Amino acid sequence: MDNKSNLVPSLTERADYYRLDEAAEMGRLLPEASAKGLEKALAVNTEDLVSRARLLGYYHNRVKGRSAGSVLAAGAKTRHILWFIKNVPDCKFAGDFIFSLPEKPFPKLFETIKGAWETESKAKDPQPQTLINFAL
């Protein structure tokens, strides 16, 4: 029996194939207009892993202190982190430092991220990489 679904790589396989860490590094250099364009593109294709990783890098560089811009960046960064946790918690990129958010200025967002990892780690038969990512 020919099963075509076996030919399509899973989201985790795609995430591990792409150099998402490099995409995140490149995202640190994005101008604001490009970041807005990537956000619009994600509205059409939510599984665009490279764009999502670039945006994580973009927002990571803008989370500094408690300014209004920093708070907005932290919220946007959290939204993308939560997407990865919900959709590909077992990809290697989800354990990257870019997934960190400082607890002190953003305790609610920090707890939201931590809670999402706890939920994934307690799922039935979590993948070992999911547990490693949560620990990181």
DSSP file (Angstrom, degrees, kcal/mol; ACC not computed):
  #  RESIDUE AA STRUCTURE BP1 BP2  ACC     N-H-->O    O-->H-N    N-H-->O    O-->H-N    TCO  KAPPA ALPHA  PHI   PSI    X-CA   Y-CA   Z-CA
    1    1 A M              0   0    0      0, 0.0     2,-0.7     0, 0.0     0, 0.0   0.000 360.0 360.0 360.0 128.5    0.0    0.0    0.0
    2    2 A D        -     0   0    0      2,-0.0     2,-0.7     4,-0.0     0, 0.0  -0.775 360.0-169.7 -89.3 114.6    1.4    3.4   -1.0
    3    3 A N    >   -     0   0    0     -2,-0.7     3,-1.4     1,-0.1     4,-0.3  -0.885   7.8-170.3-108.9 103.8    1.0    5.9    1.8
    4    4 A K  G >> S+     0   0    0     -2,-0.7     3,-1.7     1,-0.3     4,-0.5   0.748  79.8  72.2 -66.4 -24.0    1.8    9.4    0.5
    5    5 A S  G >4 S+     0   0    0      1,-0.3     3,-0.6     2,-0.2    -1,-0.3   0.769  88.7  63.1 -64.4 -23.2    1.7   10.8    4.0
    6    6 A N  G <4 S+     0   0    0     -3,-1.4    -1,-0.3     1,-0.2    -2,-0.2   0.685  95.7  60.4 -71.7 -16.8    5.0    9.0    4.7
    7    7 A L  G <4 S+     0   0    0     -3,-1.7    -1,-0.2    -4,-0.3    -2,-0.2   0.684  88.8  80.6 -83.1 -19.1    6.6   11.2    2.0
    8    8 A V  S << S-     0   0    0     -3,-0.6    -1,-0.0    -4,-0.5     2,-0.0  -0.788  83.9-128.2 -92.5 119.9    5.9   14.4    3.8
    9    9 A P        -     0   0    0      0, 0.0    -2,-0.1     0, 0.0    -3,-0.0  -0.345  27.3-110.3 -65.7 146.5    8.4   15.2    6.6
   10   10 A S     >  -     0   0    0      1,-0.1     4,-2.4    -4,-0.1     5,-0.2  -0.214  29.1-105.3 -67.8 166.0    6.9   16.0   10.0
   11   11 A L  H  > S+     0   0    0      1,-0.2     4,-2.6     2,-0.2     5,-0.2   0.887 123.5  51.3 -61.0 -39.4    7.1   19.6   11.3
   12   12 A T  H  > S+     0   0    0      2,-0.2     4,-2.5     1,-0.2    -1,-0.2   0.909 108.3  51.1 -65.3 -42.0    9.8   18.4   13.8
   13   13 A E  H  > S+     0   0    0      1,-0.2     4,-1.2     2,-0.2    -2,-0.2   0.908 112.5  46.6 -61.7 -40.7   11.8   16.8   10.9
   14   14 A R  H  X S+     0   0    0     -4,-2.4     4,-2.3     2,-0.2    -2,-0.2   0.914 111.1  51.8 -66.0 -41.9   11.5   20.1    9.0
   15   15 A A  H  < S+     0   0    0     -4,-2.6     5,-0.5     1,-0.2    -2,-0.2   0.888 111.9  46.3 -62.0 -38.8   12.5   22.1   12.1
   16   16 A D  H  < S+     0   0    0     -4,-2.5    -1,-0.2     1,-0.2    -2,-0.2   0.728 111.0  53.9 -76.5 -20.7   15.5   20.0   12.6
   17   17 A Y  H  < S+     0   0    0     -4,-1.2    -2,-0.2    -3,-0.2    -1,-0.2   0.913  98.0  70.5 -77.7 -45.3   16.5   20.1    9.0
   18   18 A Y  S  < S-     0   0    0     -4,-2.3     2,-1.6    -5,-0.1     3,-0.2  -0.358  90.3-117.2 -72.2 153.4   16.5   23.9    8.7
   19   19 A R     >  +     0   0    0      1,-0.2     4,-2.0     2,-0.1     3,-0.4  -0.575  47.3 163.3 -87.7  72.5   19.2   26.0   10.4
   20   20 A L  H  >  +     0   0    0     -2,-1.6     4,-2.4    -5,-0.5    -1,-0.2   0.806  69.7  59.8 -66.9 -29.2   16.8   27.8   12.6
   21   21 A D  H  > S+     0   0    0     -3,-0.2     4,-1.8     2,-0.2    -1,-0.2   0.902 108.0  45.6 -63.7 -39.0   19.5   28.9   14.9
   22   22 A E  H  > S+     0   0    0     -3,-0.4     4,-2.4     2,-0.2    -2,-0.2   0.882 110.5  53.5 -70.2 -37.9   21.2   30.8   12.0
   23   23 A A  H  X S+     0   0    0     -4,-2.0     4,-1.9     2,-0.2    -2,-0.2   0.901 108.4  50.4 -61.9 -40.2   17.8   32.2   11.0
   24   24 A A  H  X S+     0   0    0     -4,-2.4     4,-0.9     2,-0.2    -1,-0.2   0.902 109.2  51.0 -64.8 -40.7   17.3   33.5   14.5
   25   25 A E  H >< S+     0   0    0     -4,-1.8     3,-0.8     1,-0.2     4,-0.3   0.917 110.4  49.1 -62.1 -42.7   20.8   35.1   14.4
   26   26 A M  H >< S+     0   0    0     -4,-2.4     3,-1.7     1,-0.2     4,-0.2   0.851 102.7  63.6 -64.3 -33.5   19.9   36.8   11.1
   27   27 A G  H >< S+     0   0    0     -4,-1.9     3,-1.4     1,-0.3    -1,-0.2   0.759  87.0  70.6 -63.4 -25.0   16.7   38.0   12.6
   28   28 A R  T << S+     0   0    0     -4,-0.9    -1,-0.3    -3,-0.8    -2,-0.2   0.751 100.3  48.3 -62.7 -22.0   18.6   40.1   15.1
   29   29 A L  T <  S+     0   0    0     -3,-1.7    -1,-0.3    -4,-0.3    -2,-0.2   0.417  83.8 123.8 -98.7  -0.1   19.5   42.3   12.2
   30   30 A L    <   -     0   0    0     -3,-1.4     2,-0.2    -4,-0.2    -3,-0.0  -0.324  59.5-128.4 -64.1 138.3   16.1   42.7   10.7
   31   31 A P     >  -     0   0    0      0, 0.0     4,-1.9     0, 0.0     3,-0.4  -0.504  29.9-106.4 -76.3 159.9   14.7   46.2   10.2
   32   32 A E  H  > S+     0   0    0      1,-0.2     4,-2.4     2,-0.2     5,-0.2   0.870 118.7  56.2 -56.3 -41.4   11.2   46.8   11.7
   33   33 A A  H  > S+     0   0    0      1,-0.2     4,-1.9     2,-0.2    -1,-0.2   0.889 107.2  49.3 -61.6 -39.3    9.5   46.8    8.2
   34   34 A S  H  > S+     0   0    0     -3,-0.4     4,-2.3     2,-0.2    -1,-0.2   0.900 109.1  52.2 -66.3 -40.1   10.9   43.3    7.5
   35   35 A A  H  X S+     0   0    0     -4,-1.9     4,-2.2     1,-0.2    -2,-0.2   0.907 108.8  50.5 -62.5 -41.1    9.7   42.0   10.8
   36   36 A K  H  X S+     0   0    0     -4,-2.4     4,-1.9     1,-0.2    -1,-0.2   0.896 109.5  51.5 -63.0 -39.0    6.2   43.3   10.1
   37   37 A G  H  X S+     0   0    0     -4,-1.9     4,-2.2     1,-0.2    -2,-0.2   0.894 108.8  50.1 -64.0 -40.3    6.3   41.6    6.7
   38   38 A L  H  X S+     0   0    0     -4,-2.3     4,-2.2     2,-0.2    -2,-0.2   0.887 107.7  53.8 -65.6 -38.4    7.3   38.3    8.3
   39   39 A E  H  X S+     0   0    0     -4,-2.2     4,-1.0     1,-0.2    -1,-0.2   0.909 109.8  48.0 -61.7 -41.0    4.5   38.6   10.8
   40   40 A K  H  X S+     0   0    0     -4,-1.9     4,-0.8     1,-0.2     3,-0.4   0.896 109.5  52.9 -65.7 -39.9    2.0   39.1    7.9
   41   41 A A  H >X S+     0   0    0     -4,-2.2     4,-2.6     1,-0.2     3,-0.9   0.881 104.7  55.6 -63.4 -37.4    3.5   36.1    6.1
   42   42 A L  H 3< S+     0   0    0     -4,-2.2    -1,-0.2     1,-0.3    -2,-0.2   0.774  97.2  63.6 -67.4 -25.1    3.0   33.9    9.2
   43   43 A A  H 3< S+     0   0    0     -4,-1.0    -1,-0.3    -3,-0.4     3,-0.2   0.813 112.2  36.7 -66.1 -28.0   -0.7   34.8    9.1
   44   44 A V  H << S+     0   0    0     -3,-0.9     2,-0.5    -4,-0.8    -2,-0.2   0.854 132.8  24.8 -89.1 -42.2   -0.9   33.0    5.8
   45   45 A N    ><  +     0   0    0     -4,-2.6     3,-1.5     1,-0.1    -1,-0.2  -0.817  63.5 179.4-128.6  90.3    1.6   30.2    6.5
   46   46 A T  T 3  S+     0   0    0     -2,-0.5    -1,-0.1     1,-0.3    -4,-0.1   0.706  79.8  62.2 -65.8 -19.5    1.8   29.5   10.2
   47   47 A E  T 3   +     0   0    0      1,-0.0     2,-1.7     4,-0.0    -1,-0.3   0.186  63.8 124.8 -94.6  18.2    4.3   26.7    9.7
   48   48 A D    <>  -     0   0    0     -3,-1.5     4,-2.1     1,-0.2     5,-0.2  -0.604  37.3-180.0 -76.1  89.0    7.0   29.0    8.1
   49   49 A L  H  > S+     0   0    0     -2,-1.7     4,-2.3     1,-0.2    -1,-0.2   0.838  73.0  53.5 -65.4 -37.2    9.6   27.9   10.6
   50   50 A V  H  > S+     0   0    0      2,-0.2     4,-2.4     1,-0.2    -1,-0.2   0.927 110.6  46.4 -67.4 -44.6   12.4   30.1    9.2
   51   51 A S  H  > S+     0   0    0      1,-0.2     4,-2.3     2,-0.2    -2,-0.2   0.910 112.6  50.7 -63.2 -41.1   10.3   33.3    9.4
   52   52 A R  H  X S+     0   0    0     -4,-2.1     4,-1.9     1,-0.2    -2,-0.2   0.904 110.8  48.7 -64.0 -40.8    9.2   32.4   12.9
   53   53 A A  H  X S+     0   0    0     -4,-2.3     4,-2.0     2,-0.2    -1,-0.2   0.901 109.8  52.3 -65.7 -40.6   12.9   31.8   13.9
   54   54 A R  H  X S+     0   0    0     -4,-2.4     4,-2.5     1,-0.2    -2,-0.2   0.912 108.7  50.7 -60.9 -41.2   13.9   35.1   12.4
   55   55 A L  H  X S+     0   0    0     -4,-2.3     4,-3.0     2,-0.2     5,-0.3   0.871 105.0  56.3 -66.2 -35.7   11.2   36.9   14.4
   56   56 A L  H  X S+     0   0    0     -4,-1.9     4,-2.2     1,-0.2    -1,-0.2   0.930 110.3  45.8 -59.9 -42.9   12.4   35.2   17.6
   57   57 A G  H  X S+     0   0    0     -4,-2.0     4,-1.6     2,-0.2    -2,-0.2   0.912 112.0  51.8 -64.1 -42.5   15.8   36.7   16.9
   58   58 A Y  H  < S+     0   0    0     -4,-2.5     4,-0.5     1,-0.2     3,-0.2   0.948 115.1  40.2 -58.9 -51.0   14.3   40.1   16.0
   59   59 A Y  H >X S+     0   0    0     -4,-3.0     3,-1.1     1,-0.2     4,-0.6   0.836 106.8  64.6 -70.8 -31.6   12.3   40.3   19.2
   60   60 A H  H >< S+     0   0    0     -4,-2.2     3,-0.9    -5,-0.3    -1,-0.2   0.902 101.8  50.1 -57.1 -41.4   15.1   38.8   21.3
   61   61 A N  T 3< S+     0   0    0     -4,-1.6    -1,-0.3    -3,-0.2    -2,-0.2   0.656 109.7  52.2 -71.5 -15.2   17.2   41.9   20.6
   62   62 A R  T <4 S+     0   0    0     -3,-1.1     2,-1.3    -4,-0.5    11,-0.3   0.416  80.8  96.0-104.4   0.5   14.4   44.2   21.6
   63   63 A V    <<  +     0   0    0     -3,-0.9     2,-0.4    -4,-0.6    -1,-0.1  -0.739  50.2 134.5 -93.0  91.0   13.6   42.8   25.0
   64   64 A K    >   -     0   0    0     -2,-1.3     3,-0.6     3,-0.1     6,-0.2  -0.933  63.7 -35.0-142.5 114.3   15.6   45.1   27.2
   65   65 A G  T 3  S-     0   0    0     -2,-0.4    -1,-0.0     1,-0.2     0, 0.0  -0.357  91.1 -57.5  76.6-153.8   14.3   46.7   30.4
   66   66 A R  T 3  S+     0   0    0     -2,-0.1    -1,-0.2     4,-0.1     5,-0.0   0.123  80.9 135.2-119.2  19.5   10.8   47.8   30.9
   67   67 A S    <>  -     0   0    0     -3,-0.6     4,-2.3     1,-0.1     5,-0.2  -0.195  69.7-108.2 -64.1 163.0   10.2   50.3   28.1
   68   68 A A  H  > S+     0   0    0      1,-0.2     4,-2.2     2,-0.2     5,-0.2   0.897 121.4  51.0 -60.4 -40.2    6.9   50.1   26.2
   69   69 A G  H  > S+     0   0    0      1,-0.2     4,-2.4     2,-0.2    -1,-0.2   0.878 109.2  50.5 -64.3 -38.3    8.8   48.7   23.2
   70   70 A S  H  > S+     0   0    0      2,-0.2     4,-2.6    -6,-0.2    -1,-0.2   0.890 109.2  50.6 -67.4 -39.9   10.5   46.0   25.3
   71   71 A V  H  X S+     0   0    0     -4,-2.3     4,-2.0     2,-0.2    -2,-0.2   0.909 112.0  47.7 -65.0 -42.1    7.2   44.9   26.8
   72   72 A L  H  X S+     0   0    0     -4,-2.2     4,-2.3     2,-0.2    -2,-0.2   0.916 112.7  48.9 -64.3 -42.7    5.7   44.7   23.3
   73   73 A A  H  X S+     0   0    0     -4,-2.4     4,-3.0   -11,-0.3     5,-0.2   0.901 109.6  52.2 -63.6 -41.0    8.7   42.7   22.0
   74   74 A A  H  X S+     0   0    0     -4,-2.6     4,-2.3     2,-0.2    -1,-0.2   0.894 110.2  48.7 -63.4 -39.5    8.5   40.4   25.0
   75   75 A G  H  X S+     0   0    0     -4,-2.0     4,-1.9     2,-0.2    -2,-0.2   0.921 113.9  45.2 -65.0 -44.0    4.8   39.7   24.3
   76   76 A A  H  X S+     0   0    0     -4,-2.3     4,-1.7     2,-0.2    -2,-0.2   0.912 113.2  50.4 -66.1 -42.3    5.5   39.0   20.6
   77   77 A K  H  X S+     0   0    0     -4,-3.0     4,-2.5     1,-0.2    -2,-0.2   0.918 109.3  51.8 -61.5 -43.0    8.5   36.8   21.4
   78   78 A T  H  X S+     0   0    0     -4,-2.3     4,-3.0     1,-0.2     5,-0.2   0.896 105.0  56.3 -60.5 -40.9    6.4   34.8   23.9
   79   79 A R  H  X S+     0   0    0     -4,-1.9     4,-1.5     1,-0.2    -1,-0.2   0.904 111.1  43.4 -59.0 -42.0    3.8   34.2   21.3
   80   80 A H  H  X S+     0   0    0     -4,-1.7     4,-2.1     2,-0.2    -1,-0.2   0.876 112.4  52.4 -73.6 -37.0    6.4   32.7   19.0
   81   81 A I  H  X S+     0   0    0     -4,-2.5     4,-2.5     1,-0.2    -2,-0.2   0.940 109.5  49.8 -60.7 -46.4    8.0   30.7   21.8
   82   82 A L  H  X S+     0   0    0     -4,-3.0     4,-2.5     1,-0.2     5,-0.2   0.859 106.8  55.6 -62.9 -34.9    4.6   29.3   22.7
   83   83 A W  H  X S+     0   0    0     -4,-1.5     4,-2.7    -5,-0.2     5,-0.4   0.946 109.8  45.6 -61.9 -47.0    3.9   28.3   19.1
   84   84 A F  H  X S+     0   0    0     -4,-2.1     4,-2.8     1,-0.2    -2,-0.2   0.919 112.9  50.4 -61.7 -43.5    7.1   26.3   19.0
   85   85 A I  H  < S+     0   0    0     -4,-2.5    -1,-0.2     1,-0.2    -2,-0.2   0.911 116.4  41.4 -61.9 -41.8    6.3   24.6   22.4
   86   86 A K  H  < S+     0   0    0     -4,-2.5    -2,-0.2    -5,-0.2    -1,-0.2   0.872 128.2  28.1 -73.2 -37.5    2.8   23.7   21.2
   87   87 A N  H  < S+     0   0    0     -4,-2.7    -3,-0.2    -5,-0.2    -2,-0.2   0.800 137.2  11.3-100.8 -32.3    3.7   22.6   17.7
   88   88 A V    ><  +     0   0    0     -4,-2.8     3,-1.7    -5,-0.4     6,-0.3  -0.337  64.5 150.2-144.7  58.1    7.3   21.3   17.8
   89   89 A P  T 3  S+     0   0    0      0, 0.0    44,-0.2     0, 0.0    -4,-0.1   0.717  76.2  56.4 -66.3 -17.5    8.5   21.0   21.4
   90   90 A D  T 3  S+     0   0    0     -3,-0.1     2,-0.2    43,-0.1    39,-0.1   0.301  79.2 109.8 -99.4   9.6   10.8   18.1   20.4
   91   91 A C  S X  S-     0   0    0     -3,-1.7     3,-1.0    -7,-0.2     4,-0.2  -0.608  75.4-124.6 -81.4 149.4   12.8   20.0   17.7
   92   92 A K  G >  S+     0   0    0      1,-0.3     3,-1.6    -2,-0.2    -1,-0.1   0.832 107.0  63.5 -63.4 -32.8   16.3   20.8   18.7
   93   93 A F  G >  S+     0   0    0      1,-0.3     3,-2.3     2,-0.2    -1,-0.3   0.803  86.9  71.8 -62.2 -29.9   15.9   24.5   18.1
   94   94 A A  G <  S+     0   0    0     -3,-1.0    -1,-0.3     1,-0.3    -2,-0.2   0.611  94.4  55.5 -65.7 -10.1   13.3   24.7   20.9
   95   95 A G  G <  S+     0   0    0     -3,-1.6    -1,-0.3    -4,-0.2    -2,-0.2   0.351  84.1 119.8 -98.6   4.5   16.1   24.3   23.4
   96   96 A D  S X  S-     0   0    0     -3,-2.3     3,-1.9     1,-0.1     4,-0.1  -0.272  77.7-114.8 -69.8 154.7   18.1   27.2   22.0
   97   97 A F  G >  S+     0   0    0      1,-0.3     3,-2.2     2,-0.2    -1,-0.1   0.742 109.8  76.5 -60.5 -23.3   19.0   30.2   24.2
   98   98 A I  G 3  S+     0   0    0      1,-0.3    -1,-0.3    -5,-0.1   -17,-0.1   0.691  83.7  66.6 -63.3 -17.3   16.7   32.4   22.0
   99   99 A F  G <  S+     0   0    0     -3,-1.9    -1,-0.3    -6,-0.2     2,-0.2   0.439  81.5 105.2 -83.2   0.5   13.8   30.8   23.9
  100  100 A S    <   -     0   0    0     -3,-2.2   -19,-0.0    -4,-0.1    10,-0.0  -0.498  46.6-175.1 -82.5 152.2   14.8   32.4   27.1
  101  101 A L        -     0   0    0     -2,-0.2     2,-0.1     9,-0.0    -2,-0.0  -0.974  34.7-106.7-143.7 129.9   12.9   35.4   28.6
  102  102 A P     >  -     0   0    0      0, 0.0     4,-0.8     0, 0.0     8,-0.2  -0.337  22.8-152.0 -62.9 133.3   14.1   37.2   31.7
  103  103 A E  T  4 S+     0   0    0      2,-0.1     7,-0.2     1,-0.1     8,-0.1   0.895  82.7  63.7 -72.7 -40.5   11.9   36.4   34.7
  104  104 A K  T  4 S+     0   0    0      1,-0.2    -1,-0.1     2,-0.2     6,-0.0   0.935 111.6  30.0 -58.9 -55.7   12.4   39.6   36.6
  105  105 A P  T  4 S+     0   0    0      0, 0.0    -1,-0.2     0, 0.0    -2,-0.1   0.744 132.9  35.5 -77.5 -15.1   10.9   42.2   34.3
  106  106 A F     X  +     0   0    0     -4,-0.8     4,-2.6     1,-0.1     5,-0.2  -0.421  64.3 152.6-132.0  59.1    8.4   39.7   32.8
  107  107 A P  H  > S+     0   0    0      0, 0.0     4,-2.3     0, 0.0     5,-0.2   0.863  76.2  49.8 -62.1 -37.0    7.2   37.3   35.5
  108  108 A K  H  > S+     0   0    0      2,-0.2     4,-2.1     1,-0.2     5,-0.1   0.926 114.0  44.2 -68.9 -43.4    3.8   36.6   33.9
  109  109 A L  H  > S+     0   0    0      2,-0.2     4,-2.4     1,-0.2     5,-0.2   0.912 112.7  52.8 -66.1 -40.9    5.2   35.8   30.5
  110  110 A F  H  X S+     0   0    0     -4,-2.6     4,-2.6     1,-0.2    -2,-0.2   0.929 110.9  46.8 -58.6 -46.2    8.0   33.7   32.1
  111  111 A E  H  X S+     0   0    0     -4,-2.3     4,-2.7     2,-0.2    -1,-0.2   0.848 109.2  54.9 -66.5 -34.6    5.4   31.7   34.0
  112  112 A T  H  X S+     0   0    0     -4,-2.1     4,-2.0     2,-0.2    -1,-0.2   0.932 111.5  43.9 -63.1 -45.5    3.3   31.3   30.9
  113  113 A I  H  X S+     0   0    0     -4,-2.4     4,-2.2     2,-0.2    -2,-0.2   0.930 114.3  49.6 -64.5 -46.0    6.3   29.8   29.0
  114  114 A K  H  X S+     0   0    0     -4,-2.6     4,-2.5     1,-0.2    -2,-0.2   0.909 110.4  50.9 -59.9 -42.8    7.2   27.6   32.0
  115  115 A G  H  X S+     0   0    0     -4,-2.7     4,-2.3     1,-0.2    -1,-0.2   0.876 107.8  52.3 -63.6 -38.1    3.7   26.4   32.2
  116  116 A A  H  X S+     0   0    0     -4,-2.0     4,-2.2     2,-0.2    -1,-0.2   0.909 110.8  47.7 -65.2 -40.7    3.6   25.5   28.6
  117  117 A W  H  X S+     0   0    0     -4,-2.2     4,-2.6     2,-0.2    -2,-0.2   0.907 110.4  52.2 -65.4 -40.6    6.8   23.5   28.9
  118  118 A E  H  X S+     0   0    0     -4,-2.5     4,-1.3     1,-0.2    -2,-0.2   0.915 109.2  50.1 -61.0 -42.3    5.4   21.7   32.0
  119  119 A T  H  < S+     0   0    0     -4,-2.3     3,-0.4     1,-0.2     4,-0.4   0.933 112.9  45.6 -61.2 -46.7    2.3   20.8   30.1
  120  120 A E  H >< S+     0   0    0     -4,-2.2     3,-1.0     1,-0.2    -2,-0.2   0.870 110.3  53.9 -65.4 -36.6    4.3   19.4   27.2
  121  121 A S  H 3< S+     0   0    0     -4,-2.6    -1,-0.2     1,-0.2    -2,-0.2   0.749 109.9  48.0 -71.5 -21.1    6.7   17.5   29.5
  122  122 A K  T 3< S+     0   0    0     -4,-1.3    -1,-0.2    -3,-0.4    -2,-0.2   0.398  86.0 117.1 -98.5   2.0    3.7   15.8   31.2
  123  123 A A  S <  S-     0   0    0     -3,-1.0     2,-0.2    -4,-0.4    -3,-0.0  -0.231  85.7 -76.6 -63.5 159.7    2.1   14.8   28.0
  124  124 A K  S    S-     0   0    0      1,-0.3    -1,-0.2     2,-0.0    -2,-0.1  -0.429 111.0 -11.0 -62.1 123.8    1.7   11.1   27.4
  125  125 A D  S    S-     0   0    0     -2,-0.2    -1,-0.3     1,-0.1    -3,-0.1   0.935  84.4-157.0  51.5  61.1    5.1    9.7   26.3
  126  126 A P        -     0   0    0      0, 0.0    -1,-0.1     0, 0.0    -5,-0.1  -0.360  23.1-105.2 -65.2 147.3    6.9   13.0   25.7
  127  127 A Q    >>  -     0   0    0      1,-0.1     4,-1.5    -2,-0.0     3,-0.7  -0.427  25.4-119.4 -67.8 145.8    9.9   12.8   23.4
  128  128 A P  H 3> S+     0   0    0      0, 0.0     4,-2.1     0, 0.0     5,-0.2   0.866 114.6  57.2 -55.1 -37.3   13.3   12.9   25.1
  129  129 A Q  H 3> S+     0   0    0      1,-0.2     4,-2.8     2,-0.2     5,-0.2   0.849 101.3  57.0 -66.0 -31.9   14.2   16.1   23.2
  130  130 A T  H <> S+     0   0    0     -3,-0.7     4,-2.3     2,-0.2    -1,-0.2   0.926 108.3  46.4 -61.7 -44.1   11.1   17.8   24.6
  131  131 A L  H  X S+     0   0    0     -4,-1.5     4,-2.1     2,-0.2    -2,-0.2   0.881 112.3  50.4 -67.0 -37.9   12.3   17.1   28.2
  132  132 A I  H  X S+     0   0    0     -4,-2.1     4,-2.2     2,-0.2    -2,-0.2   0.934 110.8  49.5 -64.0 -45.2   15.8   18.3   27.3
  133  133 A N  H  < S+     0   0    0     -4,-2.8    -2,-0.2     1,-0.2    -1,-0.2   0.905 109.8  51.2 -61.6 -42.0   14.3   21.5   25.8
  134  134 A F  H  < S+     0   0    0     -4,-2.3    -1,-0.2     1,-0.2    -2,-0.2   0.912 109.9  49.8 -61.4 -42.5   12.2   22.1   28.9
  135  135 A A  H  <        0   0    0     -4,-2.1    -1,-0.2     1,-0.3    -2,-0.2   0.879 360.0 360.0 -64.9 -36.6   15.3   21.7   31.1
  136  136 A L     <        0   0    0     -4,-2.2    -1,-0.3    -5,-0.1    -2,-0.2   0.502 360.0 360.0 -71.7 360.0   17.2   24.1   29.0
